[in-house]
Amino acid sequence: MDAIIGRYKVGLKETGLTLKHETGIAFELTIEETLGLFSFLNVYHETLLALQDDDEPETQKLSRVVIEMTPRTSMLDSQSIDAK
């Protein structure tokens, strides 16, 4: 499954998570690294929300997440998800 989150393309594969910036810089995280990142973000979720500045363009709330369908994700809803 692939998703576009802001300026990043995120892909979930059997081996882990791929995070690619629009400039081409990419990170391939193992499953263990992906779970570690998830745990870190989960712990600091409220802090990140508090730090978010709605007036700055780079920190404005994400308005859309686009999910690209692949054969492995055909059971998922094919419409874009509006983030809140």
N, C-alpha and C positions, 0 to 999 in steps of 0.2 A: 504494500500500500504506500502511495506517495501523497504528500500534502505540501502545499505552499503556505508557509507561515511568514508573513512579512517579506523579507528579502531572502528567505531561506527555503530550499527544497528539502524536505525530510522524507526519508524512505526507510521502511521497516522491512528487513530481510531475515532469513533464517539465521544468519550469522550475527545480526545486531542492527544498529541504527546508522544510517548515513545522513549526514547534515552537510548540505552544500550551499555556499553563499553564491549570489548572482555573479560575483567576480571570478568564480571558479574554485575558490579555496574550499576544500572538502575535508570532513572528518568521518572516519569509519569507526564506530564504537562497537566493541564486543557486547554480547548480551549482559555480561556482568557490569561493564562500564555504563551501559544504558540504564540498567536498574539502579546503579549508584547515582547517576545524574538525576533520575526520577526521584529518588529518595531525597537528594539534596534540594531539588526544586520544591518538593512537597513540604519539607521542613521550613523553607524560607518563603513560601507562597504569600503569607500575610505581609511579611516584610517587603517583598517585591511590590505588592499592591500599594502599600503605604508610600513607597519611594517613587511610584509612578507619578509623573508630572504631566497633566493633561494639556498644558500649554506648549510643551516642546514637541515638535514634529516627530522626532525619533523615539519618543516615549508615549506617543498617543496610543490609545487602546486599539488593538487590532480589530479591524472591521470585518474581515472575511478570512476564512481558511478554506482553501480549495483542495479537494481530494480527487486525485486522478485514479480512475478505475483500471485495474489490471485483472487478468483472469483469476488470480488468487483472492481478489477482493470483490468478486461479482455479487456476493451475498450482502454487501453493504449498500447503504443508500447512496445513489450516485449524485445527489444534489450537493451543492456547496453548503457548508455549515457556517451560519453566522455566529461569530464569537460575541459573547456578552461580557 
